[in-house]
Amino acid sequence: MPSPERGIGFVTAISKEDTHVFTGYEKGAVDYLFKPLDPFILKSKVNVFLELFQQRKKLQDSNAALSRRVEKLEALNQQIRDQQESVIEEERLKVLLQMTGATAHELNQPLMILMSNAQLIEMEKGLPEHLSSRLQNVTDAAARISDIVKKIQTLRHDEPRQYADGKTIVNLDQRVSILSVEDEDEYFEKVRHILHNHEQLKISRTRNITDTFELLEKESFDLIFLDYLLPDGTGLEFLERINNKGIETPVVVITGQGDELIASRIIQAGAYDYLPKAKVSDKSLLRIISNTLEKADLKRKMRVAQKKLAEMSIRDELTGIFNRRYFEESLEREISGSERYGHGLALCMIDLDFFKIINDTHGHLCGDRVLQEFGRLLDTSIRKYDVGCRYGGEEFAVILPDTTLDRAITLCERIRERVKAYDFTYEDLTLHITASMGVAARPTNDDISGTELLNMADKALYQAKREGRDRVVAI
């Protein structure tokens, strides 16, 4: 029976047998007094009972106060956890947006220069038709890149995109292959069960980092779910290895309790997102798959755009070989290398003979075809470490690192003979052209600058043209 609120003592003249006493205790008595009463004993018993009652009351009050404190602490701890998760989420989004914004800004600067220059060229009067067509191609490409940049700049990483069917998942027209790197069966089965309801999502599993990289050498996946703590390493170690190997599969880290503290480090290490295991649900998984695949697609487009911009800045659009800007940068770099390591350096300037006659007789489109084919011919005729460039118009240049003058003459003679024997075709025409070449070399013990070497090769070229063309002249 429950303990009484007040202590009860039996005062009795009945039998002192143990059975009666124990029965009283079972009913809730705290003590027995037998008649006749001794006043001193009675007073002592009452004082003891009062002291016990007061101590018991204090203990109950203390327990109640302690319970209230525990409840307050639990509420405070929950508030701290919620605030902590909120701060971590804000930090994660901040890192994501900073990284994305910085990349978009970096891409936007050369894009603006490209578009403004294209607009200036469009304003020029009397621009040839074939140049207008190429300029339009450049403008269209720049516009596409600009659209990608705008998408990146406006991308919100904290909001799933809603679709007509109410699901937060991209509208996939093909299967999505997901690899779950998870050593705990409970969490893998939870994820597998959720994704099992979506036919377009196929999930595979590995249990550790070693097996994962062995599998990645054989198969490719659209997305990786990565447990942070694995038997042979952490998520940060995995991300470092996958980055070093150049594998571009997007990674989402699934974290256990407490691992949210390293969320920002995970994002900075290359993960696309993270998800605490406690929050794994149908909605959260579909949201994170949707956002990650969308970000990965934008990132791929951004890489293509960056590569295209880089190519446009160093490649000649017509011939595909390096342009004059790249030539000038490469020449200065090779001059510095020649001075530092004491290597020889040669330079060849090439001019297509009577090219103006081809343009005047057969038109600029025919001339463009000749330049394109010559660019390919030149590119396949030089060594892999040589630098072939279109210098301007029908003039080309080849930088020949670690090459003596005699060796450069031999290489240029080989190119000249290939050009002379080559059939240049345009529609039903077959054309044969020749090339004049001027060669100059920088001796290992000389301090000739890039400009001086270029002037020397240029003088040799004009000498070759004065002497009758179709020849190599060296200085």
VOGU-3710 file (C-alpha; in Angstrom, 3 decimals, decimal comma):
1> mpspergigf> 0,000/0,000/0,000  1,235/3,579/-0,515  3,108/5,265/2,317  0,915/7,543/4,471  1,394/11,291/4,411  1,699/11,299/8,251  3,479/8,819/10,501  1,136/6,541/12,492  2,125/4,980/15,765  0,009/2,349/17,536
11> vtaiskedth> -0,656/2,820/21,256  -2,081/-0,465/22,540  -2,506/-2,676/25,555  -3,091/-5,718/23,360  -0,699/-8,605/23,172  2,964/-7,861/22,476  3,258/-10,964/20,346  5,290/-10,543/17,146  2,384/-11,475/14,865  0,308/-8,514/16,070
21> vftgyekgav> 3,253/-6,120/15,804  4,133/-7,212/12,263  0,479/-6,913/11,238  0,524/-3,278/12,400  3,681/-2,525/10,448  2,124/-4,093/7,336  -0,864/-1,740/7,685  1,405/1,332/7,717  2,451/1,879/11,339  5,861/3,367/11,931
31> dylfkpldpf> 6,131/2,240/15,586  4,360/0,640/18,554  3,853/2,013/22,084  2,535/-0,280/24,780  0,515/0,725/27,775  1,177/1,814/30,408  2,905/4,767/28,656  6,177/6,213/29,837  5,986/10,032/29,239  9,682/10,290/28,489
41> ilkskvnvfl> 9,531/7,498/25,901  6,374/8,988/24,375  7,976/12,413/24,008  11,109/10,896/22,493  9,101/8,833/20,023  7,077/11,875/18,931  10,219/13,936/18,406  11,761/11,156/16,327  8,571/10,830/14,271  8,493/14,591/13,646
51> elfqqrkklq> 12,158/14,629/12,619  11,634/11,693/10,267  8,586/13,388/8,775  10,465/16,657/8,246  13,427/14,850/6,655  11,074/12,927/4,408  9,301/16,153/3,403  12,635/17,809/2,607  13,635/14,788/0,525  10,375/14,914/-1,425
61> dsnaalsrrv> 10,785/18,640/-2,020  14,389/18,122/-3,136  13,355/15,360/-5,525  10,614/17,538/-6,963  13,025/20,452/-7,397  15,586/18,131/-8,971  12,987/16,795/-11,393  12,065/20,326/-12,378  15,742/21,175/-12,922  16,237/18,037/-15,019
71> eklealnqqi> 13,234/18,949/-17,154  14,573/22,484/-17,608  18,032/21,133/-18,488  16,554/18,712/-20,993  14,542/21,528/-22,567  17,626/23,753/-22,605  19,760/20,975/-24,110  17,154/20,382/-26,799  17,111/24,103/-27,529  20,922/24,105/-27,755
81> rdqqesviee> 20,846/21,071/-30,078  18,255/22,758/-32,272  20,272/25,970/-32,354  23,436/24,003/-33,043  21,860/22,190/-35,963  20,515/25,496/-37,244  23,960/27,114/-37,010  25,585/24,117/-38,696  22,990/24,159/-41,456  23,539/27,890/-41,950
91> erlkvllqmt> 27,296/27,307/-42,069  26,865/24,488/-44,571  24,713/26,639/-46,813  27,117/29,544/-46,421  30,028/27,353/-47,536  28,044/25,967/-50,457  26,903/29,373/-51,602  30,351/30,935/-51,149  32,004/28,183/-53,201  29,354/28,316/-55,901
101> gatahelnqp> 29,230/32,103/-55,953  33,003/32,415/-56,173  33,140/30,027/-59,103  30,308/31,809/-60,874  32,022/35,167/-60,295  35,307/33,791/-61,610  33,511/32,531/-64,702  31,557/35,752/-65,136  34,571/38,092/-65,428  36,082/36,692/-68,656
111> lmilmsnaql> 32,551/36,165/-69,974  31,748/39,875/-69,637  34,973/40,782/-71,430  34,127/38,347/-74,220  30,580/39,654/-74,651  31,565/43,334/-74,525  34,257/42,834/-77,161  31,813/40,906/-79,332  29,368/43,814/-79,093  32,083/46,293/-80,084
121> iemekglpeh> 32,995/44,192/-83,116  29,318/43,952/-84,119  29,169/47,760/-84,199  31,928/47,959/-86,793  30,688/48,608/-90,312  31,689/46,588/-93,330  32,416/43,386/-91,403  32,877/40,474/-93,879  30,025/37,974/-93,953  32,152/35,003/-92,908
131> lssrlqnvtd> 33,445/36,941/-89,876  29,910/38,022/-88,966  28,851/34,372/-88,954  31,709/33,365/-86,662  31,048/36,341/-84,404  27,426/35,224/-84,067  28,631/31,756/-83,000  30,814/33,347/-80,326  27,910/35,534/-79,138  25,554/32,534/-78,958
141> aaarisdivk> 28,097/30,500/-76,984  28,641/33,400/-74,583  24,876/33,732/-74,071  24,589/30,037/-73,194  27,441/30,350/-70,708  25,784/33,454/-69,232  22,560/31,490/-68,668  24,506/28,813/-66,787  26,169/31,447/-64,602  22,768/32,964/-63,756
151> kiqtlrhdep> 21,415/29,550/-62,763  24,401/28,994/-60,493  24,041/32,425/-58,900  20,319/31,977/-58,181  20,504/28,336/-57,036  19,060/27,861/-53,530  20,605/24,915/-51,705  18,190/24,918/-48,799  14,904/24,500/-50,619  13,787/21,373/-52,492
161> rqyadgktiv> 12,156/21,966/-55,825  8,499/20,993/-55,897  7,069/19,157/-58,881  3,552/18,615/-60,158  3,187/15,221/-58,508  4,154/16,644/-55,120  7,439/14,779/-54,874  10,720/16,542/-54,224  12,614/14,611/-56,877  13,912/15,585/-60,274
171> nldqrvsils> 11,902/14,506/-63,272  14,204/11,655/-64,284  14,035/10,167/-67,746  16,546/7,453/-66,906  17,564/5,296/-63,957  19,703/6,808/-61,228  22,383/4,512/-59,858  23,192/5,146/-56,185  26,027/3,590/-54,177  25,530/3,410/-50,401
181> vededeyfek> 28,782/3,107/-48,438  27,392/1,912/-45,087  28,668/-0,728/-42,660  25,550/-0,796/-40,432  22,749/-3,025/-41,738  20,004/-1,089/-39,923  20,686/2,220/-41,679  21,312/0,650/-45,075  18,026/-1,267/-44,895  16,218/1,923/-43,933
191> vrhilhnheq> 17,589/3,752/-46,981  17,039/0,747/-49,257  13,430/0,401/-48,093  12,715/4,073/-48,821  14,299/4,005/-52,273  12,678/0,677/-53,135  9,397/2,530/-53,694  10,951/4,540/-56,550  11,625/2,375/-59,596  14,018/4,845/-61,249
201> lkisrtrnit> 16,387/4,691/-58,238  18,743/1,700/-58,102  20,890/1,236/-54,984  24,059/-0,807/-54,475  26,118/-1,240/-51,323  29,680/-1,449/-50,019  30,743/-1,611/-46,371  34,123/0,138/-46,329  36,372/2,548/-48,232  38,646/-0,110/-49,735
211> dtfellekes> 35,812/-2,092/-51,326  34,218/1,132/-52,549  37,219/2,217/-54,605  37,621/-1,286/-56,016  33,992/-1,116/-57,160  34,377/2,424/-58,554  37,169/1,152/-60,814  34,672/-1,268/-62,391  31,350/0,593/-62,260  30,147/4,183/-62,396
221> fdlifldyll> 27,397/5,675/-60,236  25,301/8,834/-60,385  25,436/9,449/-56,631  27,221/8,146/-53,519  25,685/8,027/-50,025  28,669/7,914/-47,653  28,579/7,010/-43,960  30,993/9,283/-42,108  32,468/6,655/-39,758  33,579/3,474/-41,545
231> pdgtglefle> 35,728/0,533/-40,405  38,765/1,677/-42,419  38,480/5,461/-42,308  36,318/8,568/-42,171  34,276/10,477/-44,700  36,972/13,163/-44,892  39,588/10,546/-45,822  37,241/9,134/-48,465  36,644/12,581/-49,974  40,381/13,262/-50,097
241> rinnkgietp> 40,988/9,989/-51,965  38,118/10,450/-54,408  39,321/13,982/-55,208  42,899/12,776/-55,729  41,664/10,094/-58,123  39,676/12,657/-60,109  36,365/10,809/-59,638  33,574/13,356/-60,105  30,641/11,332/-58,739  28,695/13,570/-56,312
251> vvvitgqgde> 28,930/12,474/-52,667  26,369/13,014/-49,895  27,641/12,203/-46,388  25,210/10,477/-44,014  26,256/11,432/-40,470  25,550/9,812/-37,127  24,612/11,537/-33,881  27,118/14,296/-33,074  28,873/14,157/-36,444  26,914/17,211/-37,575
261> liasriiqag> 29,683/19,301/-35,991  31,975/18,533/-38,911  29,352/19,310/-41,554  31,120/22,425/-42,825  34,429/20,519/-43,115  32,639/17,828/-45,102  31,259/20,384/-47,553  34,628/22,120/-47,875  36,260/18,744/-48,564  34,037/18,263/-51,606
271> aydylpkakv> 30,781/16,668/-50,444  27,681/18,025/-52,138  25,584/17,796/-48,978  25,131/15,950/-45,691  22,193/14,357/-43,878  22,024/13,270/-40,197  20,934/9,645/-39,837  18,259/10,715/-37,372  16,602/12,736/-40,149  16,649/10,052/-42,848
281> sdksllriis> 13,139/9,833/-44,279  11,406/9,472/-47,611  11,077/13,238/-47,944  14,635/14,092/-46,866  16,243/11,456/-49,116  14,268/12,479/-52,180  14,991/16,145/-51,496  18,717/15,558/-51,164  18,848/13,345/-54,280  16,990/15,993/-56,257
291> ntlekadlkr> 19,169/18,885/-55,109  22,424/16,954/-55,451  21,724/15,753/-58,985  20,705/19,273/-59,983  23,868/20,759/-58,475  25,999/18,076/-60,132  24,404/18,828/-63,500  25,065/22,553/-63,086  28,631/21,817/-62,022  29,196/19,711/-65,150
301> kmrvaqkkla> 27,806/22,493/-67,325  29,996/24,981/-65,486  33,113/22,873/-66,161  32,202/22,684/-69,848  31,650/26,441/-69,907  34,975/27,101/-68,180  36,765/24,780/-70,578  35,088/26,466/-73,530  36,074/29,908/-72,263  39,639/28,739/-71,659
311> emsirdeltg> 39,802/27,235/-75,139  38,375/30,395/-76,690  41,047/32,477/-74,946  44,024/30,454/-76,239  42,762/28,733/-79,401  42,291/30,162/-82,863  38,626/29,629/-83,703  39,168/28,894/-87,391  42,120/26,496/-87,323  41,820/25,084/-83,809
321> ifnrryfees> 45,521/25,533/-83,070  46,874/28,003/-80,507  46,378/31,722/-81,128  48,769/34,681/-81,012  48,065/35,425/-77,367  49,074/31,917/-76,353  52,103/32,128/-78,642  53,375/35,277/-76,913  52,853/33,789/-73,438  54,542/30,525/-74,444
331> lereisgser> 57,508/32,283/-76,039  58,235/34,236/-72,849  57,874/31,056/-70,799  60,264/29,136/-73,058  62,765/32,018/-73,013  62,789/31,881/-69,197  63,231/28,097/-69,283  66,072/28,406/-71,772  67,863/30,907/-69,518  67,286/28,856/-66,372
341> yghglalcmi> 68,300/25,433/-67,676  70,710/26,418/-70,447  68,677/24,768/-73,215  68,604/25,921/-76,798  65,437/27,425/-78,281  64,374/27,877/-81,901  61,510/29,728/-83,549  59,987/29,224/-86,993  57,742/31,753/-88,752  55,633/30,423/-91,666
351> dldffkiind> 53,770/32,285/-94,407  51,525/30,606/-97,005  52,697/31,700/-100,459  50,278/33,667/-102,688  47,402/33,124/-100,260  45,732/36,378/-101,341  45,300/34,932/-104,836  43,340/31,997/-103,368  40,991/34,397/-101,563  40,561/36,639/-104,592
361> thghlcgdrv> 40,060/33,755/-107,043  38,024/31,228/-105,056  36,575/33,342/-102,237  37,119/33,639/-98,505  35,354/30,371/-97,696  37,879/28,519/-99,823  40,682/30,468/-98,133  39,265/29,507/-94,729  39,257/25,834/-95,723  42,913/26,065/-96,754
371> lqefgrlldt> 43,812/27,665/-93,410  41,889/24,977/-91,519  43,602/22,139/-93,347  47,002/23,774/-92,973  46,383/24,137/-89,223  45,670/20,402/-88,939  48,672/19,579/-91,133  50,969/21,732/-89,014  49,631/20,281/-85,762  50,364/16,717/-86,921
381> sirkydvgcr> 53,813/17,615/-88,273  55,405/19,028/-85,120  56,570/17,258/-81,961  54,265/16,946/-78,952  56,237/19,517/-76,946  56,455/22,042/-79,799  53,930/24,897/-79,830  52,193/25,575/-83,149  50,170/28,811/-83,427  48,311/30,946/-85,910
391> yggeefavil> 50,104/34,289/-85,688  47,678/36,208/-87,889  46,060/35,908/-91,331  48,021/33,309/-93,314  51,040/33,577/-91,017  51,880/30,834/-88,518  54,584/30,253/-85,914  56,167/27,234/-84,248  58,136/27,395/-80,986  60,749/24,621/-80,844
401> pdttldrait> 62,007/24,116/-77,256  65,419/22,545/-76,565  66,263/22,639/-80,278  69,421/23,728/-82,101  69,333/25,769/-85,301  70,364/22,790/-87,469  67,687/20,576/-85,936  65,074/23,323/-86,412  65,994/23,655/-90,106  65,533/19,897/-90,566
411> lcerirervk> 62,105/19,976/-88,895  60,969/22,973/-90,953  62,118/21,383/-94,222  60,009/18,365/-93,373  56,945/20,589/-92,809  57,605/22,520/-96,046  57,779/19,294/-98,071  54,535/17,984/-96,530  52,741/21,235/-97,382  53,975/21,157/-100,976
421> aydftyedlt> 52,812/17,559/-101,464  49,442/17,997/-99,728  46,140/18,153/-101,636  44,073/21,023/-100,234  40,429/20,502/-101,202  37,387/22,753/-101,286  34,159/21,488/-102,851  35,316/20,173/-106,267  38,651/22,036/-106,178  42,047/20,565/-105,393
431> lhitasmgva> 44,683/23,163/-104,582  48,433/22,929/-104,142  50,232/25,593/-102,167  53,712/26,220/-100,831  55,034/27,869/-97,692  57,991/30,118/-96,918  59,704/29,727/-93,550  62,128/31,760/-91,483  64,064/30,121/-88,658  66,033/31,668/-85,809
441> arptnddisg> 67,630/30,085/-82,765  68,668/31,296/-79,342  72,077/29,881/-78,383  72,372/28,484/-74,862  74,928/31,109/-73,834  73,075/34,101/-75,278  70,637/36,514/-73,643  68,411/37,122/-76,674  64,889/38,150/-75,622  61,653/36,801/-77,027
451> tellnmadka> 61,071/39,973/-79,051  64,574/39,797/-80,527  64,159/36,132/-81,437  60,826/36,903/-83,108  62,371/39,745/-85,117  65,194/37,452/-86,248  62,753/34,756/-87,437  60,633/37,418/-89,147  63,641/38,752/-91,062  64,524/35,215/-92,155
461> lyqakregrd> 60,944/34,718/-93,377  60,995/37,858/-95,506  64,348/36,815/-96,910  62,805/33,466/-97,914  59,992/35,300/-99,694  62,429/37,644/-101,476  64,508/34,692/-102,656  61,523/33,094/-104,397  59,332/31,525/-101,671  58,842/27,797/-100,984
471> rvvai> 62,018/27,587/-98,943  63,474/27,660/-95,435  65,906/30,442/-94,511  67,757/30,463/-91,187  69,506/33,224/-89,256
//
